[in-house]
Amino acid sequence: MFDPRYDGTPRTGGRLSFVYNNCCITIDNGEYLTLQLLEDRFCDERDQEPTDSCVR
């Protein structure tokens, strides 16, 4: 998924997010891994917008 294309040019800007074991796991650009508990991801009623699109 994050490997270079067949012609050798790099892939940029990829993101993979999934839920596993009550955590949202996000991999950005094949370099950065973020783990966050699901209960930390839900929006508070006071929030206008969610901080991230993994869980709403």
N, C-alpha and C positions, 0 to 999 in steps of 0.2 A: 504494500500500500504506500509506503513512504520511500521505497527504492527509486533510483533514477529511472527515467523512461527508457524504452528500448534503444533510443538513439544516444543515450548517455547524459542527456540534459537532466538537471535535478528537478524534482517535484517540489513545489513550495506552497505554503499556506494550507496544508492538509490538517484536518482535525477529526479525531475519533473520540466519541463520548459514549459511555455505557454505564449501566448500573450493575454492581456486583456486591453482594454481601453488605447491603445497606450503605454503600458508598457510591458516589459518582466518580468515575475514573475518566480523565480526559488526557489525551495525548495530542499535543500541538506540534505540527511540523516534524513529527518523528523525533523530536529532541526533548520536549518538556512534558513531564508527567505530573498531573495534579490529582490528588485524592481528597475528597471532601465528604463528610458524613451527610446523608440525605436530610436529616432534620436541620442541619445548618443551611441547606440550600432552599428550603421553602420560604416563600415570601411572607413577611409579616403583613397583617391587614393594613398597616400604616404605609407600606411600600407602594409606590406607584407602579414600578416595573420590577421584574425579577432581575437579579444581578447576573444571571447566566441562563442559558436556554436548556440546560440539561434536565432540570426538574422545575415544574411550575406548580 
